[in-house]
Amino acid sequence: MSEEIPTTGRVLTLDIRPREREAIKPAELIQVSGHHELTLNARRAITILWHNAHRQGVRDGRDYSIEIDDLKPDGHKGYEMVVEAVEALMRTILTLRLPDGRTRRVQFLGGNDLDDPERPAGVLTYSFDKRLVAVLQDSTIWGKIAIPILMAFSSKYAVSLYENLAQVAHLSHKNFQDYSLDEFRALLGVPPGRYKSFGELNKHVLKPAVAEINAIAPFGVSVLPVKQGKRVASIKVGWWQKDSEALQAASEELGRSKVGRRARLSGTVEYVASAVPSANRLMRQGNLLGDE
C-alpha cells in the first residue's frame, strides 16, 4: 500500500495512510522522556505497536491485534524478549512534549492479553492509554521510520537518535540542531547517573549510535561536542541526505547480517568530532590573533 498524504488543509498524522514497512510516527511519541529504562526491544516495540495500530485505525477504546513475530528482531525464535518489552511498556510512564510546550505524562500501553490463557497462539491484543490517544489524534508532526532499519539497530540509543532525526532529515532549510548536554542525554534516553563523563558517553553511546545510523540510514549524522571552559556543555547535531552512492552502500549494509557489523564499521570515517571550545572562547582567540 502506498503512503497517502492529504494535499489540502491541516494534515493530521492519523490522516496519512502508512506504507507496510514505513511507520508514520507522531512527534509526540518520538520526543519523549522517561524512556531511559527501556531496552532496545522495548523502544522498537513502541514504534511497531504504534505502526500496527495506525494501519488498523486509531481511536479511543479500540483494541488492536498484532502477530508476535512482528515484534521479534530478525533471527530470534523465542518470544521472551517480546514479553519483557511488553511488560516494560506496561510499567513505563512517558512524558510527551505537546506542540504548545506543555507536557503530559501517560502510560503507553493500556490493557492487553499477554497473560490471558485464552489468547490465540502467536497473537497479541493490546490497547493504548486513552490520554495518549487524545494527544495523538491531534498530532500534525511526524517522522518516517523505516521498519527494516529500525529492526536492524543493535543500539537502543541509535533507535532514539534515528527516530528524532527522521523528523527533520528531509528539511531543506535546516541541517543542524543545538542541544545542551542534558537535553541530548534525555533525547537519547541515557539513564540518569550513567556515563557521567563525556568520554564515557562518547565511547558507549554516541560513537556506536552514530556509526550504525551512518551505515544503514538514508541520511548521515554528525555530532560535534562544544566546550564551555574545560567541560562539554552542548552538542551540535548535523545531518544530510546521502547521495546515490552512499544510499546504495547503506542498502547493501542493511542487507548483510548484523553479526560482524561493528567490525565492518570500525574502519569507517568517524562523525563524532573532538570537542571544540565554546563560541565565545573561539571569538576571544580570534581577537588575540588579530592583535598580534
PLY file of the C-alpha trace (Angstrom):
ply
format ascii 1.0
element vertex 292
property float x
property float y
property float z
element edge 291
property int vertex1
property int vertex2
end_header
0.00 0.00 0.00
1.34 3.42 -0.89
1.62 6.22 1.61
-1.13 8.77 1.01
-0.84 12.33 2.35
-3.75 14.76 2.04
-2.76 17.79 -0.05
-5.10 20.42 1.38
-5.83 21.87 4.78
-4.34 20.88 8.11
-2.78 17.43 7.81
-3.14 15.17 10.83
-0.71 12.33 11.36
-3.63 9.91 11.62
-4.93 11.01 8.21
-1.83 9.62 6.48
-2.01 6.05 5.25
1.38 4.47 6.04
3.24 2.01 3.87
3.59 -1.54 5.13
7.26 -1.20 6.10
7.37 2.51 6.95
5.81 3.91 10.11
4.45 7.45 10.26
5.27 8.11 13.90
3.87 11.19 15.67
6.46 13.61 17.04
4.70 13.32 20.39
5.81 9.65 20.52
9.34 10.45 19.39
10.14 13.47 21.54
9.55 11.69 24.82
11.34 11.44 28.13
11.03 8.71 30.71
12.20 6.05 28.28
15.68 5.73 29.79
14.90 2.37 31.40
13.54 0.84 28.19
15.63 -1.77 26.40
16.39 -1.83 22.70
13.47 -4.21 22.11
11.05 -2.10 24.14
11.99 1.07 22.26
11.47 -0.69 18.95
8.18 -2.14 20.20
6.75 1.36 20.74
7.12 2.08 17.04
5.96 -1.36 15.86
2.86 -1.33 18.08
2.04 2.22 17.01
2.52 1.41 13.31
0.32 -1.66 13.56
-2.43 0.31 15.31
-2.16 3.19 12.82
-2.75 0.79 9.93
-5.82 -0.64 11.71
-7.21 2.79 12.60
-6.50 4.54 15.92
-9.43 5.56 18.07
-10.23 5.71 21.77
-11.32 2.41 23.29
-10.17 0.25 20.39
-8.19 -2.99 20.70
-5.51 -3.87 18.15
-4.05 -7.26 17.21
-0.51 -7.99 16.10
1.48 -11.08 15.22
4.04 -11.58 17.98
6.62 -12.42 15.30
6.35 -8.80 14.11
7.83 -7.68 17.43
10.84 -10.00 17.20
14.16 -8.98 15.71
15.17 -10.99 12.67
16.74 -14.30 13.57
15.15 -14.61 17.03
12.76 -17.52 17.52
11.73 -17.24 21.18
9.31 -14.57 22.39
10.77 -14.00 25.85
12.16 -10.64 24.71
8.69 -9.69 23.43
7.21 -10.47 26.85
9.91 -8.37 28.54
9.31 -5.47 26.15
5.51 -5.50 26.59
5.81 -5.74 30.37
8.28 -2.83 30.38
5.88 -0.71 28.30
3.08 -1.53 30.73
5.16 -0.16 33.61
6.74 2.84 31.91
5.31 6.35 32.19
6.31 8.50 29.22
6.37 12.29 29.30
5.12 13.66 25.98
6.05 17.10 24.73
3.00 18.87 23.31
3.14 21.40 20.44
2.33 24.29 22.79
5.28 23.46 25.04
3.31 21.73 27.77
3.99 18.13 28.74
1.70 15.23 29.56
2.53 12.04 31.43
0.93 8.91 30.01
1.26 5.16 30.13
1.97 3.90 26.61
0.14 0.59 26.80
-3.34 0.12 28.16
-4.89 -3.31 28.57
-3.54 -6.35 26.71
-3.98 -10.10 26.75
-0.35 -11.10 27.26
-1.21 -13.26 30.30
-4.62 -14.43 29.08
-4.63 -18.25 28.82
-7.29 -17.94 26.10
-5.08 -15.74 23.93
-4.71 -17.11 20.39
-1.24 -18.53 19.86
1.16 -16.10 18.23
-1.12 -13.06 18.51
-1.14 -10.16 20.98
-4.18 -7.94 21.50
-3.48 -4.55 23.09
-4.79 -1.03 23.57
-3.44 2.44 24.28
-3.99 4.71 27.27
-6.95 6.97 26.42
-4.91 10.06 27.39
-2.29 9.06 24.84
-4.90 8.57 22.11
-6.33 12.04 22.83
-2.89 13.59 22.22
-2.11 11.59 19.10
-5.46 12.33 17.48
-4.38 15.99 17.22
-0.79 15.33 16.07
0.40 17.20 12.94
4.17 16.49 13.01
5.68 13.09 12.31
8.78 11.19 11.32
9.03 8.44 8.70
10.55 5.37 10.35
11.75 2.58 8.06
10.88 -0.66 9.86
13.78 -2.71 8.39
16.26 -0.06 9.56
14.63 0.14 12.99
14.85 -3.63 13.45
18.48 -3.72 12.30
19.85 -1.47 15.05
21.79 -3.10 17.88
21.98 0.09 19.99
18.94 1.44 21.80
20.50 4.90 21.57
20.73 4.54 17.78
16.96 3.93 17.76
16.24 7.13 19.69
18.64 9.27 17.66
17.45 7.84 14.33
13.79 8.47 15.13
14.45 12.05 16.22
16.44 12.73 13.06
13.70 11.15 10.92
11.51 14.17 11.72
13.99 16.69 10.34
16.37 14.95 7.92
14.19 15.88 4.93
14.09 19.60 5.73
15.81 21.79 3.13
16.05 24.89 5.33
17.69 23.25 8.34
20.59 20.83 8.72
21.68 21.09 12.34
20.28 21.43 15.85
21.95 22.56 19.08
21.23 20.80 22.38
22.50 21.27 25.90
24.29 18.14 27.07
21.43 17.37 29.47
18.84 17.80 26.69
20.78 15.46 24.42
21.14 12.82 27.12
17.37 12.98 27.70
16.67 12.76 23.95
18.74 9.58 23.73
17.22 8.14 26.89
20.50 7.80 28.79
19.74 6.77 32.40
20.49 9.49 34.98
23.91 8.95 36.51
25.07 6.62 33.70
28.13 7.62 31.65
28.71 10.78 33.68
31.80 11.96 31.81
31.60 12.95 28.17
34.35 10.46 27.39
32.18 7.60 28.67
29.11 8.94 26.89
31.05 9.28 23.67
32.52 5.78 23.85
29.45 3.81 24.93
26.57 5.85 23.46
27.46 8.36 20.76
30.03 6.58 18.61
28.11 3.27 18.34
24.82 5.06 17.62
26.26 7.42 15.02
28.19 4.60 13.31
25.04 2.47 12.94
22.92 5.32 11.62
25.56 6.35 9.09
25.89 2.73 7.97
22.24 1.90 7.22
20.04 5.03 7.28
19.18 7.12 4.18
20.73 10.17 5.84
24.01 10.84 7.61
24.60 12.37 11.04
27.48 14.11 12.75
27.86 15.04 16.42
30.01 17.98 17.48
30.63 18.45 21.23
31.10 22.10 22.27
33.01 23.05 25.40
32.30 25.72 27.96
35.57 26.18 29.71
37.04 22.72 30.17
33.82 20.72 30.05
31.48 19.76 27.24
28.31 21.81 27.71
26.41 21.40 24.46
26.07 19.25 21.37
25.63 20.32 17.75
23.94 17.58 15.71
24.16 17.86 11.93
22.50 15.77 9.23
22.45 15.45 5.45
20.78 13.42 2.73
23.02 10.74 1.25
23.89 10.72 -2.43
23.07 7.76 -4.66
26.37 6.01 -3.99
26.00 6.32 -0.22
22.38 5.16 -0.41
23.46 2.06 -2.31
26.14 1.33 0.28
23.59 1.74 3.10
21.15 -0.59 1.35
23.86 -3.22 0.92
24.92 -2.97 4.57
21.30 -3.24 5.69
21.02 -6.47 3.72
24.04 -8.00 5.42
23.95 -9.89 8.71
24.17 -7.78 11.87
26.84 -10.23 13.03
30.16 -8.59 12.29
28.69 -5.16 11.50
30.63 -3.46 14.27
33.88 -4.88 12.88
32.93 -3.82 9.35
32.28 -0.28 10.56
35.43 0.02 12.65
37.41 1.25 9.65
34.89 3.85 8.50
35.13 7.61 8.93
34.01 8.79 12.36
31.37 11.50 12.60
31.77 12.25 16.31
34.28 15.07 16.30
36.65 16.03 19.07
35.23 18.58 21.49
35.68 22.18 20.38
35.85 25.32 22.52
32.79 27.48 23.03
31.92 30.17 20.50
32.93 32.87 23.00
36.32 31.27 23.51
36.87 30.99 19.76
36.00 34.67 19.42
38.44 35.58 22.19
41.16 33.55 20.46
40.39 35.29 17.18
40.72 38.69 18.81
44.06 37.74 20.35
45.36 36.57 16.97
44.19 39.82 15.43
46.21 41.80 17.95
49.45 40.02 17.06
0 1
1 2
2 3
3 4
4 5
5 6
6 7
7 8
8 9
9 10
10 11
11 12
12 13
13 14
14 15
15 16
16 17
17 18
18 19
19 20
20 21
21 22
22 23
23 24
24 25
25 26
26 27
27 28
28 29
29 30
30 31
31 32
32 33
33 34
34 35
35 36
36 37
37 38
38 39
39 40
40 41
41 42
42 43
43 44
44 45
45 46
46 47
47 48
48 49
49 50
50 51
51 52
52 53
53 54
54 55
55 56
56 57
57 58
58 59
59 60
60 61
61 62
62 63
63 64
64 65
65 66
66 67
67 68
68 69
69 70
70 71
71 72
72 73
73 74
74 75
75 76
76 77
77 78
78 79
79 80
80 81
81 82
82 83
83 84
84 85
85 86
86 87
87 88
88 89
89 90
90 91
91 92
92 93
93 94
94 95
95 96
96 97
97 98
98 99
99 100
100 101
101 102
102 103
103 104
104 105
105 106
106 107
107 108
108 109
109 110
110 111
111 112
112 113
113 114
114 115
115 116
116 117
117 118
118 119
119 120
120 121
121 122
122 123
123 124
124 125
125 126
126 127
127 128
128 129
129 130
130 131
131 132
132 133
133 134
134 135
135 136
136 137
137 138
138 139
139 140
140 141
141 142
142 143
143 144
144 145
145 146
146 147
147 148
148 149
149 150
150 151
151 152
152 153
153 154
154 155
155 156
156 157
157 158
158 159
159 160
160 161
161 162
162 163
163 164
164 165
165 166
166 167
167 168
168 169
169 170
170 171
171 172
172 173
173 174
174 175
175 176
176 177
177 178
178 179
179 180
180 181
181 182
182 183
183 184
184 185
185 186
186 187
187 188
188 189
189 190
190 191
191 192
192 193
193 194
194 195
195 196
196 197
197 198
198 199
199 200
200 201
201 202
202 203
203 204
204 205
205 206
206 207
207 208
208 209
209 210
210 211
211 212
212 213
213 214
214 215
215 216
216 217
217 218
218 219
219 220
220 221
221 222
222 223
223 224
224 225
225 226
226 227
227 228
228 229
229 230
230 231
231 232
232 233
233 234
234 235
235 236
236 237
237 238
238 239
239 240
240 241
241 242
242 243
243 244
244 245
245 246
246 247
247 248
248 249
249 250
250 251
251 252
252 253
253 254
254 255
255 256
256 257
257 258
258 259
259 260
260 261
261 262
262 263
263 264
264 265
265 266
266 267
267 268
268 269
269 270
270 271
271 272
272 273
273 274
274 275
275 276
276 277
277 278
278 279
279 280
280 281
281 282
282 283
283 284
284 285
285 286
286 287
287 288
288 289
289 290
290 291
